[in-house]
Amino acid sequence: MRIFYEEWDKVLNHQPTADDLVLNEKLLLVEIHQPVADEFNWSDFLSIGFSHHTEIISKAKTLEARLFYIHECAIHYWSKYTLRDYLKADL
């Protein structure tokens, strides 16, 4: 449970830092950030079980991959074992 909290706390409670700001060609600062709580698909996130989340956290390292697998689990009702197979195949 601690790993679950530590991994998702970084995303959901993310405050912009200097590293998140980039200069564009017009010398305006543009913020590049990870999804925050209001952009997060809570329906997908809450519709899968904790064992699914632990599998995804342990095997998918990027936020985009994690969100992809969460969404796919939610809409296709994958079992934990189906999810493992897809994570292993690097869908």
PDB file of N, CA, C and O in Angstrom:
ATOM      1  N   MET A   1       0.805  -1.190   0.000  1.00  0.00           N
ATOM      2  CA  MET A   1       0.000   0.000   0.000  1.00  0.00           C
ATOM      3  C   MET A   1       0.858   1.268   0.000  1.00  0.00           C
ATOM      4  O   MET A   1       0.478   2.289  -0.572  1.00  0.00           O
ATOM      5  N   ARG A   2       1.986   1.185   0.631  1.00  0.00           N
ATOM      6  CA  ARG A   2       2.874   2.348   0.668  1.00  0.00           C
ATOM      7  C   ARG A   2       3.359   2.704  -0.730  1.00  0.00           C
ATOM      8  O   ARG A   2       3.401   3.879  -1.095  1.00  0.00           O
ATOM      9  N   ILE A   3       3.726   1.696  -1.512  1.00  0.00           N
ATOM     10  CA  ILE A   3       4.191   1.927  -2.879  1.00  0.00           C
ATOM     11  C   ILE A   3       3.074   2.558  -3.711  1.00  0.00           C
ATOM     12  O   ILE A   3       3.324   3.472  -4.497  1.00  0.00           O
ATOM     13  N   PHE A   4       1.850   2.072  -3.537  1.00  0.00           N
ATOM     14  CA  PHE A   4       0.702   2.636  -4.242  1.00  0.00           C
ATOM     15  C   PHE A   4       0.580   4.127  -3.933  1.00  0.00           C
ATOM     16  O   PHE A   4       0.426   4.942  -4.842  1.00  0.00           O
ATOM     17  N   TYR A   5       0.648   4.476  -2.661  1.00  0.00           N
ATOM     18  CA  TYR A   5       0.541   5.877  -2.257  1.00  0.00           C
ATOM     19  C   TYR A   5       1.688   6.702  -2.832  1.00  0.00           C
ATOM     20  O   TYR A   5       1.464   7.778  -3.386  1.00  0.00           O
ATOM     21  N   GLU A   6       2.902   6.207  -2.702  1.00  0.00           N
ATOM     22  CA  GLU A   6       4.070   6.973  -3.156  1.00  0.00           C
ATOM     23  C   GLU A   6       4.047   7.202  -4.660  1.00  0.00           C
ATOM     24  O   GLU A   6       4.409   8.284  -5.122  1.00  0.00           O
ATOM     25  N   GLU A   7       3.631   6.211  -5.425  1.00  0.00           N
ATOM     26  CA  GLU A   7       3.603   6.348  -6.882  1.00  0.00           C
ATOM     27  C   GLU A   7       2.521   7.314  -7.348  1.00  0.00           C
ATOM     28  O   GLU A   7       2.774   8.128  -8.237  1.00  0.00           O
ATOM     29  N   TRP A   8       1.333   7.247  -6.779  1.00  0.00           N
ATOM     30  CA  TRP A   8       0.248   8.099  -7.240  1.00  0.00           C
ATOM     31  C   TRP A   8       0.264   9.473  -6.588  1.00  0.00           C
ATOM     32  O   TRP A   8      -0.305  10.415  -7.140  1.00  0.00           O
ATOM     33  N   ASP A   9       0.892   9.611  -5.443  1.00  0.00           N
ATOM     34  CA  ASP A   9       0.985  10.919  -4.804  1.00  0.00           C
ATOM     35  C   ASP A   9       1.792  11.880  -5.656  1.00  0.00           C
ATOM     36  O   ASP A   9       1.488  13.072  -5.705  1.00  0.00           O
ATOM     37  N   LYS A  10       2.819  11.374  -6.327  1.00  0.00           N
ATOM     38  CA  LYS A  10       3.648  12.207  -7.203  1.00  0.00           C
ATOM     39  C   LYS A  10       2.827  12.825  -8.328  1.00  0.00           C
ATOM     40  O   LYS A  10       3.089  13.953  -8.745  1.00  0.00           O
ATOM     41  N   VAL A  11       1.850  12.100  -8.811  1.00  0.00           N
ATOM     42  CA  VAL A  11       1.043  12.552  -9.941  1.00  0.00           C
ATOM     43  C   VAL A  11      -0.110  13.435  -9.481  1.00  0.00           C
ATOM     44  O   VAL A  11      -0.341  14.506 -10.042  1.00  0.00           O
ATOM     45  N   LEU A  12      -0.817  12.994  -8.481  1.00  0.00           N
ATOM     46  CA  LEU A  12      -2.044  13.676  -8.083  1.00  0.00           C
ATOM     47  C   LEU A  12      -1.795  14.939  -7.277  1.00  0.00           C
ATOM     48  O   LEU A  12      -2.643  15.831  -7.265  1.00  0.00           O
ATOM     49  N   ASN A  13      -0.668  15.040  -6.609  1.00  0.00           N
ATOM     50  CA  ASN A  13      -0.350  16.229  -5.816  1.00  0.00           C
ATOM     51  C   ASN A  13       0.856  16.953  -6.382  1.00  0.00           C
ATOM     52  O   ASN A  13       1.662  17.508  -5.635  1.00  0.00           O
ATOM     53  N   HIS A  14       0.981  16.947  -7.691  1.00  0.00           N
ATOM     54  CA  HIS A  14       2.138  17.525  -8.373  1.00  0.00           C
ATOM     55  C   HIS A  14       2.019  19.041  -8.455  1.00  0.00           C
ATOM     56  O   HIS A  14       1.049  19.565  -9.002  1.00  0.00           O
ATOM     57  N   GLN A  15       3.002  19.737  -7.915  1.00  0.00           N
ATOM     58  CA  GLN A  15       3.082  21.178  -8.037  1.00  0.00           C
ATOM     59  C   GLN A  15       4.129  21.503  -9.097  1.00  0.00           C
ATOM     60  O   GLN A  15       5.190  20.881  -9.101  1.00  0.00           O
ATOM     61  N   PRO A  16       3.874  22.449  -9.991  1.00  0.00           N
ATOM     62  CA  PRO A  16       4.854  22.751 -11.040  1.00  0.00           C
ATOM     63  C   PRO A  16       6.175  23.246 -10.453  1.00  0.00           C
ATOM     64  O   PRO A  16       6.196  24.016  -9.494  1.00  0.00           O
ATOM     65  N   THR A  17       7.258  22.793 -11.041  1.00  0.00           N
ATOM     66  CA  THR A  17       8.590  23.237 -10.650  1.00  0.00           C
ATOM     67  C   THR A  17       9.251  23.902 -11.853  1.00  0.00           C
ATOM     68  O   THR A  17       8.677  23.946 -12.941  1.00  0.00           O
ATOM     69  N   ALA A  18      10.441  24.410 -11.653  1.00  0.00           N
ATOM     70  CA  ALA A  18      11.166  25.071 -12.748  1.00  0.00           C
ATOM     71  C   ALA A  18      11.423  24.088 -13.893  1.00  0.00           C
ATOM     72  O   ALA A  18      11.448  24.496 -15.055  1.00  0.00           O
ATOM     73  N   ASP A  19      11.612  22.819 -13.591  1.00  0.00           N
ATOM     74  CA  ASP A  19      11.850  21.824 -14.634  1.00  0.00           C
ATOM     75  C   ASP A  19      10.636  21.610 -15.526  1.00  0.00           C
ATOM     76  O   ASP A  19      10.770  21.124 -16.648  1.00  0.00           O
ATOM     77  N   ASP A  20       9.455  21.968 -15.038  1.00  0.00           N
ATOM     78  CA  ASP A  20       8.233  21.785 -15.805  1.00  0.00           C
ATOM     79  C   ASP A  20       7.969  22.928 -16.776  1.00  0.00           C
ATOM     80  O   ASP A  20       7.030  22.860 -17.570  1.00  0.00           O
ATOM     81  N   LEU A  21       8.776  23.964 -16.723  1.00  0.00           N
ATOM     82  CA  LEU A  21       8.575  25.121 -17.583  1.00  0.00           C
ATOM     83  C   LEU A  21       9.561  25.102 -18.740  1.00  0.00           C
ATOM     84  O   LEU A  21      10.742  24.810 -18.554  1.00  0.00           O
ATOM     85  N   VAL A  22       9.076  25.413 -19.924  1.00  0.00           N
ATOM     86  CA  VAL A  22       9.891  25.376 -21.130  1.00  0.00           C
ATOM     87  C   VAL A  22       9.675  26.687 -21.885  1.00  0.00           C
ATOM     88  O   VAL A  22       8.559  27.204 -21.937  1.00  0.00           O
ATOM     89  N   LEU A  23      10.740  27.217 -22.466  1.00  0.00           N
ATOM     90  CA  LEU A  23      10.608  28.408 -23.304  1.00  0.00           C
ATOM     91  C   LEU A  23      10.226  27.983 -24.712  1.00  0.00           C
ATOM     92  O   LEU A  23      10.869  27.115 -25.303  1.00  0.00           O
ATOM     93  N   ASN A  24       9.177  28.596 -25.246  1.00  0.00           N
ATOM     94  CA  ASN A  24       8.845  28.299 -26.628  1.00  0.00           C
ATOM     95  C   ASN A  24       9.477  29.346 -27.537  1.00  0.00           C
ATOM     96  O   ASN A  24      10.198  30.222 -27.059  1.00  0.00           O
ATOM     97  N   GLU A  25       9.218  29.270 -28.835  1.00  0.00           N
ATOM     98  CA  GLU A  25       9.890  30.149 -29.792  1.00  0.00           C
ATOM     99  C   GLU A  25       9.542  31.628 -29.615  1.00  0.00           C
ATOM    100  O   GLU A  25      10.297  32.482 -30.079  1.00  0.00           O
ATOM    101  N   LYS A  26       8.455  31.951 -28.977  1.00  0.00           N
ATOM    102  CA  LYS A  26       8.079  33.348 -28.743  1.00  0.00           C
ATOM    103  C   LYS A  26       8.533  33.820 -27.361  1.00  0.00           C
ATOM    104  O   LYS A  26       8.118  34.880 -26.892  1.00  0.00           O
ATOM    105  N   LEU A  27       9.390  33.024 -26.714  1.00  0.00           N
ATOM    106  CA  LEU A  27       9.928  33.332 -25.395  1.00  0.00           C
ATOM    107  C   LEU A  27       8.844  33.459 -24.324  1.00  0.00           C
ATOM    108  O   LEU A  27       8.974  34.231 -23.374  1.00  0.00           O
ATOM    109  N   LEU A  28       7.798  32.701 -24.495  1.00  0.00           N
ATOM    110  CA  LEU A  28       6.761  32.626 -23.469  1.00  0.00           C
ATOM    111  C   LEU A  28       6.957  31.322 -22.713  1.00  0.00           C
ATOM    112  O   LEU A  28       7.309  30.299 -23.300  1.00  0.00           O
ATOM    113  N   LEU A  29       6.732  31.365 -21.443  1.00  0.00           N
ATOM    114  CA  LEU A  29       6.853  30.150 -20.662  1.00  0.00           C
ATOM    115  C   LEU A  29       5.624  29.277 -20.880  1.00  0.00           C
ATOM    116  O   LEU A  29       4.487  29.743 -20.819  1.00  0.00           O
ATOM    117  N   VAL A  30       5.875  28.041 -21.127  1.00  0.00           N
ATOM    118  CA  VAL A  30       4.813  27.078 -21.307  1.00  0.00           C
ATOM    119  C   VAL A  30       4.996  26.013 -20.237  1.00  0.00           C
ATOM    120  O   VAL A  30       6.093  25.489 -20.045  1.00  0.00           O
ATOM    121  N   GLU A  31       3.931  25.706 -19.559  1.00  0.00           N
ATOM    122  CA  GLU A  31       4.005  24.691 -18.509  1.00  0.00           C
ATOM    123  C   GLU A  31       3.751  23.315 -19.104  1.00  0.00           C
ATOM    124  O   GLU A  31       2.749  23.097 -19.786  1.00  0.00           O
ATOM    125  N   ILE A  32       4.657  22.401 -18.843  1.00  0.00           N
ATOM    126  CA  ILE A  32       4.492  21.009 -19.236  1.00  0.00           C
ATOM    127  C   ILE A  32       4.344  20.226 -17.942  1.00  0.00           C
ATOM    128  O   ILE A  32       5.245  20.222 -17.104  1.00  0.00           O
ATOM    129  N   HIS A  33       3.227  19.577 -17.784  1.00  0.00           N
ATOM    130  CA  HIS A  33       2.998  18.884 -16.524  1.00  0.00           C
ATOM    131  C   HIS A  33       2.305  17.555 -16.756  1.00  0.00           C
ATOM    132  O   HIS A  33       1.707  17.306 -17.803  1.00  0.00           O
ATOM    133  N   GLN A  34       2.406  16.718 -15.744  1.00  0.00           N
ATOM    134  CA  GLN A  34       1.705  15.454 -15.764  1.00  0.00           C
ATOM    135  C   GLN A  34       0.249  15.713 -15.405  1.00  0.00           C
ATOM    136  O   GLN A  34      -0.081  16.768 -14.862  1.00  0.00           O
ATOM    137  N   PRO A  35      -0.624  14.755 -15.705  1.00  0.00           N
ATOM    138  CA  PRO A  35      -2.025  14.956 -15.351  1.00  0.00           C
ATOM    139  C   PRO A  35      -2.187  15.180 -13.849  1.00  0.00           C
ATOM    140  O   PRO A  35      -1.507  14.548 -13.040  1.00  0.00           O
ATOM    141  N   VAL A  36      -3.067  16.058 -13.498  1.00  0.00           N
ATOM    142  CA  VAL A  36      -3.361  16.296 -12.095  1.00  0.00           C
ATOM    143  C   VAL A  36      -4.762  15.797 -11.806  1.00  0.00           C
ATOM    144  O   VAL A  36      -5.453  15.310 -12.701  1.00  0.00           O
ATOM    145  N   ALA A  37      -5.175  15.916 -10.578  1.00  0.00           N
ATOM    146  CA  ALA A  37      -6.438  15.319 -10.140  1.00  0.00           C
ATOM    147  C   ALA A  37      -7.627  15.705 -11.003  1.00  0.00           C
ATOM    148  O   ALA A  37      -8.477  14.858 -11.280  1.00  0.00           O
ATOM    149  N   ASP A  38      -7.716  16.962 -11.437  1.00  0.00           N
ATOM    150  CA  ASP A  38      -8.875  17.358 -12.221  1.00  0.00           C
ATOM    151  C   ASP A  38      -8.830  16.850 -13.657  1.00  0.00           C
ATOM    152  O   ASP A  38      -9.865  16.837 -14.324  1.00  0.00           O
ATOM    153  N   GLU A  39      -7.665  16.428 -14.158  1.00  0.00           N
ATOM    154  CA  GLU A  39      -7.542  15.879 -15.508  1.00  0.00           C
ATOM    155  C   GLU A  39      -7.541  14.354 -15.494  1.00  0.00           C
ATOM    156  O   GLU A  39      -7.547  13.722 -16.550  1.00  0.00           O
ATOM    157  N   PHE A  40      -7.535  13.785 -14.347  1.00  0.00           N
ATOM    158  CA  PHE A  40      -7.395  12.349 -14.152  1.00  0.00           C
ATOM    159  C   PHE A  40      -8.738  11.670 -14.364  1.00  0.00           C
ATOM    160  O   PHE A  40      -9.758  12.193 -13.915  1.00  0.00           O
ATOM    161  N   ASN A  41      -8.773  10.528 -15.029  1.00  0.00           N
ATOM    162  CA  ASN A  41     -10.023   9.806 -15.235  1.00  0.00           C
ATOM    163  C   ASN A  41     -10.297   8.954 -13.996  1.00  0.00           C
ATOM    164  O   ASN A  41      -9.877   7.800 -13.914  1.00  0.00           O
ATOM    165  N   TRP A  42     -10.996   9.534 -13.050  1.00  0.00           N
ATOM    166  CA  TRP A  42     -11.268   8.852 -11.785  1.00  0.00           C
ATOM    167  C   TRP A  42     -12.159   7.642 -11.976  1.00  0.00           C
ATOM    168  O   TRP A  42     -12.047   6.671 -11.227  1.00  0.00           O
ATOM    169  N   SER A  43     -13.023   7.678 -12.942  1.00  0.00           N
ATOM    170  CA  SER A  43     -13.915   6.549 -13.183  1.00  0.00           C
ATOM    171  C   SER A  43     -13.121   5.290 -13.500  1.00  0.00           C
ATOM    172  O   SER A  43     -13.380   4.233 -12.925  1.00  0.00           O
ATOM    173  N   ASP A  44     -12.159   5.393 -14.410  1.00  0.00           N
ATOM    174  CA  ASP A  44     -11.307   4.247 -14.738  1.00  0.00           C
ATOM    175  C   ASP A  44     -10.463   3.838 -13.541  1.00  0.00           C
ATOM    176  O   ASP A  44     -10.352   2.655 -13.220  1.00  0.00           O
ATOM    177  N   PHE A  45      -9.872   4.824 -12.888  1.00  0.00           N
ATOM    178  CA  PHE A  45      -8.969   4.561 -11.770  1.00  0.00           C
ATOM    179  C   PHE A  45      -9.665   3.796 -10.652  1.00  0.00           C
ATOM    180  O   PHE A  45      -9.091   2.868 -10.083  1.00  0.00           O
ATOM    181  N   LEU A  46     -10.888   4.177 -10.336  1.00  0.00           N
ATOM    182  CA  LEU A  46     -11.608   3.560  -9.228  1.00  0.00           C
ATOM    183  C   LEU A  46     -12.337   2.275  -9.612  1.00  0.00           C
ATOM    184  O   LEU A  46     -12.786   1.532  -8.739  1.00  0.00           O
ATOM    185  N   SER A  47     -12.455   2.013 -10.902  1.00  0.00           N
ATOM    186  CA  SER A  47     -13.220   0.835 -11.313  1.00  0.00           C
ATOM    187  C   SER A  47     -12.395  -0.451 -11.353  1.00  0.00           C
ATOM    188  O   SER A  47     -12.954  -1.530 -11.549  1.00  0.00           O
ATOM    189  N   ILE A  48     -11.090  -0.358 -11.172  1.00  0.00           N
ATOM    190  CA  ILE A  48     -10.282  -1.576 -11.147  1.00  0.00           C
ATOM    191  C   ILE A  48      -9.805  -1.839  -9.720  1.00  0.00           C
ATOM    192  O   ILE A  48      -9.731  -0.931  -8.892  1.00  0.00           O
ATOM    193  N   GLY A  49      -9.488  -3.092  -9.460  1.00  0.00           N
ATOM    194  CA  GLY A  49      -9.115  -3.502  -8.122  1.00  0.00           C
ATOM    195  C   GLY A  49      -7.682  -3.147  -7.737  1.00  0.00           C
ATOM    196  O   GLY A  49      -6.854  -2.787  -8.574  1.00  0.00           O
ATOM    197  N   PHE A  50      -7.431  -3.262  -6.450  1.00  0.00           N
ATOM    198  CA  PHE A  50      -6.110  -2.935  -5.932  1.00  0.00           C
ATOM    199  C   PHE A  50      -5.035  -3.860  -6.503  1.00  0.00           C
ATOM    200  O   PHE A  50      -3.914  -3.415  -6.751  1.00  0.00           O
ATOM    201  N   SER A  51      -5.351  -5.128  -6.713  1.00  0.00           N
ATOM    202  CA  SER A  51      -4.368  -6.050  -7.288  1.00  0.00           C
ATOM    203  C   SER A  51      -4.004  -5.644  -8.716  1.00  0.00           C
ATOM    204  O   SER A  51      -2.862  -5.824  -9.138  1.00  0.00           O
ATOM    205  N   HIS A  52      -4.958  -5.102  -9.453  1.00  0.00           N
ATOM    206  CA  HIS A  52      -4.662  -4.587 -10.792  1.00  0.00           C
ATOM    207  C   HIS A  52      -3.689  -3.412 -10.695  1.00  0.00           C
ATOM    208  O   HIS A  52      -2.724  -3.322 -11.453  1.00  0.00           O
ATOM    209  N   HIS A  53      -3.963  -2.521  -9.754  1.00  0.00           N
ATOM    210  CA  HIS A  53      -3.090  -1.362  -9.574  1.00  0.00           C
ATOM    211  C   HIS A  53      -1.668  -1.781  -9.200  1.00  0.00           C
ATOM    212  O   HIS A  53      -0.703  -1.208  -9.706  1.00  0.00           O
ATOM    213  N   THR A  54      -1.532  -2.753  -8.339  1.00  0.00           N
ATOM    214  CA  THR A  54      -0.184  -3.177  -7.943  1.00  0.00           C
ATOM    215  C   THR A  54       0.556  -3.806  -9.114  1.00  0.00           C
ATOM    216  O   THR A  54       1.761  -3.605  -9.261  1.00  0.00           O
ATOM    217  N   GLU A  55      -0.144  -4.561  -9.945  1.00  0.00           N
ATOM    218  CA  GLU A  55       0.481  -5.132 -11.148  1.00  0.00           C
ATOM    219  C   GLU A  55       0.949  -4.025 -12.088  1.00  0.00           C
ATOM    220  O   GLU A  55       2.066  -4.066 -12.602  1.00  0.00           O
ATOM    221  N   ILE A  56       0.092  -3.047 -12.305  1.00  0.00           N
ATOM    222  CA  ILE A  56       0.416  -1.954 -13.218  1.00  0.00           C
ATOM    223  C   ILE A  56       1.590  -1.140 -12.696  1.00  0.00           C
ATOM    224  O   ILE A  56       2.495  -0.800 -13.458  1.00  0.00           O
ATOM    225  N   ILE A  57       1.585  -0.824 -11.405  1.00  0.00           N
ATOM    226  CA  ILE A  57       2.676  -0.042 -10.820  1.00  0.00           C
ATOM    227  C   ILE A  57       4.002  -0.780 -10.916  1.00  0.00           C
ATOM    228  O   ILE A  57       5.037  -0.177 -11.200  1.00  0.00           O
ATOM    229  N   SER A  58       3.968  -2.080 -10.679  1.00  0.00           N
ATOM    230  CA  SER A  58       5.226  -2.830 -10.678  1.00  0.00           C
ATOM    231  C   SER A  58       5.791  -3.064 -12.080  1.00  0.00           C
ATOM    232  O   SER A  58       7.002  -3.226 -12.232  1.00  0.00           O
ATOM    233  N   LYS A  59       4.938  -3.084 -13.101  1.00  0.00           N
ATOM    234  CA  LYS A  59       5.432  -3.445 -14.433  1.00  0.00           C
ATOM    235  C   LYS A  59       5.428  -2.310 -15.449  1.00  0.00           C
ATOM    236  O   LYS A  59       6.234  -2.327 -16.379  1.00  0.00           O
ATOM    237  N   ALA A  60       4.553  -1.334 -15.302  1.00  0.00           N
ATOM    238  CA  ALA A  60       4.514  -0.193 -16.226  1.00  0.00           C
ATOM    239  C   ALA A  60       5.208   0.982 -15.544  1.00  0.00           C
ATOM    240  O   ALA A  60       4.787   1.417 -14.472  1.00  0.00           O
ATOM    241  N   LYS A  61       6.248   1.484 -16.151  1.00  0.00           N
ATOM    242  CA  LYS A  61       7.062   2.509 -15.493  1.00  0.00           C
ATOM    243  C   LYS A  61       6.692   3.939 -15.848  1.00  0.00           C
ATOM    244  O   LYS A  61       6.953   4.846 -15.058  1.00  0.00           O
ATOM    245  N   THR A  62       6.096   4.170 -17.007  1.00  0.00           N
ATOM    246  CA  THR A  62       5.743   5.543 -17.375  1.00  0.00           C
ATOM    247  C   THR A  62       4.286   5.815 -17.006  1.00  0.00           C
ATOM    248  O   THR A  62       3.469   4.899 -16.926  1.00  0.00           O
ATOM    249  N   LEU A  63       3.984   7.072 -16.787  1.00  0.00           N
ATOM    250  CA  LEU A  63       2.622   7.460 -16.450  1.00  0.00           C
ATOM    251  C   LEU A  63       1.673   7.157 -17.593  1.00  0.00           C
ATOM    252  O   LEU A  63       0.554   6.699 -17.364  1.00  0.00           O
ATOM    253  N   GLU A  64       2.104   7.405 -18.821  1.00  0.00           N
ATOM    254  CA  GLU A  64       1.255   7.139 -19.972  1.00  0.00           C
ATOM    255  C   GLU A  64       0.897   5.661 -20.061  1.00  0.00           C
ATOM    256  O   GLU A  64      -0.252   5.317 -20.340  1.00  0.00           O
ATOM    257  N   ALA A  65       1.867   4.790 -19.829  1.00  0.00           N
ATOM    258  CA  ALA A  65       1.611   3.347 -19.863  1.00  0.00           C
ATOM    259  C   ALA A  65       0.646   2.945 -18.756  1.00  0.00           C
ATOM    260  O   ALA A  65      -0.268   2.151 -18.980  1.00  0.00           O
ATOM    261  N   ARG A  66       0.847   3.488 -17.575  1.00  0.00           N
ATOM    262  CA  ARG A  66      -0.038   3.153 -16.456  1.00  0.00           C
ATOM    263  C   ARG A  66      -1.466   3.583 -16.733  1.00  0.00           C
ATOM    264  O   ARG A  66      -2.406   2.831 -16.480  1.00  0.00           O
ATOM    265  N   LEU A  67      -1.631   4.787 -17.251  1.00  0.00           N
ATOM    266  CA  LEU A  67      -2.978   5.263 -17.560  1.00  0.00           C
ATOM    267  C   LEU A  67      -3.616   4.442 -18.670  1.00  0.00           C
ATOM    268  O   LEU A  67      -4.821   4.192 -18.650  1.00  0.00           O
ATOM    269  N   PHE A  68      -2.808   4.024 -19.641  1.00  0.00           N
ATOM    270  CA  PHE A  68      -3.313   3.166 -20.715  1.00  0.00           C
ATOM    271  C   PHE A  68      -3.845   1.849 -20.155  1.00  0.00           C
ATOM    272  O   PHE A  68      -4.964   1.447 -20.474  1.00  0.00           O
ATOM    273  N   TYR A  69      -3.054   1.180 -19.326  1.00  0.00           N
ATOM    274  CA  TYR A  69      -3.475  -0.108 -18.772  1.00  0.00           C
ATOM    275  C   TYR A  69      -4.663   0.038 -17.834  1.00  0.00           C
ATOM    276  O   TYR A  69      -5.529  -0.836 -17.810  1.00  0.00           O
ATOM    277  N   ILE A  70      -4.728   1.105 -17.072  1.00  0.00           N
ATOM    278  CA  ILE A  70      -5.883   1.336 -16.204  1.00  0.00           C
ATOM    279  C   ILE A  70      -7.139   1.489 -17.052  1.00  0.00           C
ATOM    280  O   ILE A  70      -8.180   0.906 -16.748  1.00  0.00           O
ATOM    281  N   HIS A  71      -7.034   2.270 -18.108  1.00  0.00           N
ATOM    282  CA  HIS A  71      -8.189   2.484 -18.986  1.00  0.00           C
ATOM    283  C   HIS A  71      -8.626   1.175 -19.653  1.00  0.00           C
ATOM    284  O   HIS A  71      -9.817   0.864 -19.703  1.00  0.00           O
ATOM    285  N   GLU A  72      -7.667   0.421 -20.157  1.00  0.00           N
ATOM    286  CA  GLU A  72      -7.991  -0.840 -20.827  1.00  0.00           C
ATOM    287  C   GLU A  72      -8.622  -1.842 -19.861  1.00  0.00           C
ATOM    288  O   GLU A  72      -9.570  -2.539 -20.222  1.00  0.00           O
ATOM    289  N   CYS A  73      -8.105  -1.915 -18.649  1.00  0.00           N
ATOM    290  CA  CYS A  73      -8.701  -2.800 -17.637  1.00  0.00           C
ATOM    291  C   CYS A  73     -10.133  -2.392 -17.341  1.00  0.00           C
ATOM    292  O   CYS A  73     -11.012  -3.240 -17.191  1.00  0.00           O
ATOM    293  N   ALA A  74     -10.357  -1.113 -17.261  1.00  0.00           N
ATOM    294  CA  ALA A  74     -11.684  -0.608 -16.917  1.00  0.00           C
ATOM    295  C   ALA A  74     -12.707  -0.884 -18.011  1.00  0.00           C
ATOM    296  O   ALA A  74     -13.838  -1.271 -17.720  1.00  0.00           O
ATOM    297  N   ILE A  75     -12.321  -0.689 -19.256  1.00  0.00           N
ATOM    298  CA  ILE A  75     -13.329  -0.841 -20.317  1.00  0.00           C
ATOM    299  C   ILE A  75     -13.485  -2.284 -20.795  1.00  0.00           C
ATOM    300  O   ILE A  75     -14.543  -2.660 -21.301  1.00  0.00           O
ATOM    301  N   HIS A  76     -12.427  -3.100 -20.635  1.00  0.00           N
ATOM    302  CA  HIS A  76     -12.499  -4.486 -21.109  1.00  0.00           C
ATOM    303  C   HIS A  76     -12.684  -5.500 -19.986  1.00  0.00           C
ATOM    304  O   HIS A  76     -12.793  -6.698 -20.245  1.00  0.00           O
ATOM    305  N   TYR A  77     -12.720  -5.031 -18.745  1.00  0.00           N
ATOM    306  CA  TYR A  77     -12.917  -5.904 -17.578  1.00  0.00           C
ATOM    307  C   TYR A  77     -11.907  -7.043 -17.534  1.00  0.00           C
ATOM    308  O   TYR A  77     -12.268  -8.202 -17.330  1.00  0.00           O
ATOM    309  N   TRP A  78     -10.627  -6.695 -17.727  1.00  0.00           N
ATOM    310  CA  TRP A  78      -9.576  -7.705 -17.684  1.00  0.00           C
ATOM    311  C   TRP A  78      -9.429  -8.270 -16.277  1.00  0.00           C
ATOM    312  O   TRP A  78      -9.551  -7.556 -15.281  1.00  0.00           O
ATOM    313  N   SER A  79      -9.167  -9.563 -16.225  1.00  0.00           N
ATOM    314  CA  SER A  79      -8.812 -10.162 -14.942  1.00  0.00           C
ATOM    315  C   SER A  79      -7.364  -9.797 -14.636  1.00  0.00           C
ATOM    316  O   SER A  79      -6.646  -9.284 -15.495  1.00  0.00           O
ATOM    317  N   LYS A  80      -6.949 -10.065 -13.418  1.00  0.00           N
ATOM    318  CA  LYS A  80      -5.561  -9.786 -13.039  1.00  0.00           C
ATOM    319  C   LYS A  80      -4.599 -10.597 -13.903  1.00  0.00           C
ATOM    320  O   LYS A  80      -3.512 -10.125 -14.237  1.00  0.00           O
ATOM    321  N   TYR A  81      -4.994 -11.802 -14.258  1.00  0.00           N
ATOM    322  CA  TYR A  81      -4.120 -12.674 -15.051  1.00  0.00           C
ATOM    323  C   TYR A  81      -4.045 -12.229 -16.512  1.00  0.00           C
ATOM    324  O   TYR A  81      -2.992 -12.330 -17.142  1.00  0.00           O
ATOM    325  N   THR A  82      -5.147 -11.743 -17.040  1.00  0.00           N
ATOM    326  CA  THR A  82      -5.137 -11.186 -18.395  1.00  0.00           C
ATOM    327  C   THR A  82      -4.249  -9.953 -18.437  1.00  0.00           C
ATOM    328  O   THR A  82      -3.461  -9.772 -19.365  1.00  0.00           O
ATOM    329  N   LEU A  83      -4.384  -9.108 -17.423  1.00  0.00           N
ATOM    330  CA  LEU A  83      -3.546  -7.915 -17.330  1.00  0.00           C
ATOM    331  C   LEU A  83      -2.069  -8.298 -17.280  1.00  0.00           C
ATOM    332  O   LEU A  83      -1.250  -7.667 -17.947  1.00  0.00           O
ATOM    333  N   ARG A  84      -1.720  -9.313 -16.510  1.00  0.00           N
ATOM    334  CA  ARG A  84      -0.322  -9.763 -16.436  1.00  0.00           C
ATOM    335  C   ARG A  84       0.191 -10.180 -17.808  1.00  0.00           C
ATOM    336  O   ARG A  84       1.315  -9.852 -18.187  1.00  0.00           O
ATOM    337  N   ASP A  85      -0.642 -10.905 -18.547  1.00  0.00           N
ATOM    338  CA  ASP A  85      -0.235 -11.345 -19.883  1.00  0.00           C
ATOM    339  C   ASP A  85       0.025 -10.155 -20.805  1.00  0.00           C
ATOM    340  O   ASP A  85       1.014 -10.141 -21.537  1.00  0.00           O
ATOM    341  N   TYR A  86      -0.854  -9.162 -20.771  1.00  0.00           N
ATOM    342  CA  TYR A  86      -0.687  -7.984 -21.608  1.00  0.00           C
ATOM    343  C   TYR A  86       0.518  -7.130 -21.168  1.00  0.00           C
ATOM    344  O   TYR A  86       1.219  -6.559 -22.003  1.00  0.00           O
ATOM    345  N   LEU A  87       0.741  -7.053 -19.871  1.00  0.00           N
ATOM    346  CA  LEU A  87       1.923  -6.321 -19.386  1.00  0.00           C
ATOM    347  C   LEU A  87       3.198  -7.032 -19.814  1.00  0.00           C
ATOM    348  O   LEU A  87       4.180  -6.391 -20.189  1.00  0.00           O
ATOM    349  N   LYS A  88       3.178  -8.348 -19.755  1.00  0.00           N
ATOM    350  CA  LYS A  88       4.353  -9.124 -20.160  1.00  0.00           C
ATOM    351  C   LYS A  88       4.610  -8.976 -21.661  1.00  0.00           C
ATOM    352  O   LYS A  88       5.759  -8.934 -22.100  1.00  0.00           O
ATOM    353  N   ALA A  89       3.535  -8.898 -22.440  1.00  0.00           N
ATOM    354  CA  ALA A  89       3.670  -8.741 -23.897  1.00  0.00           C
ATOM    355  C   ALA A  89       3.960  -7.300 -24.283  1.00  0.00           C
ATOM    356  O   ALA A  89       4.221  -7.014 -25.451  1.00  0.00           O
ATOM    357  N   ASP A  90       3.919  -6.394 -23.323  1.00  0.00           N
ATOM    358  CA  ASP A  90       4.162  -4.966 -23.547  1.00  0.00           C
ATOM    359  C   ASP A  90       3.211  -4.416 -24.608  1.00  0.00           C
ATOM    360  O   ASP A  90       3.622  -3.834 -25.612  1.00  0.00           O
ATOM    361  N   LEU A  91       1.923  -4.628 -24.340  1.00  0.00           N
ATOM    362  CA  LEU A  91       0.871  -4.201 -25.250  1.00  0.00           C
ATOM    363  C   LEU A  91       1.001  -2.739 -25.592  1.00  0.00           C
ATOM    364  O   LEU A  91       0.192  -2.208 -26.353  1.00  0.00           O
TER     365      LEU A  91
END
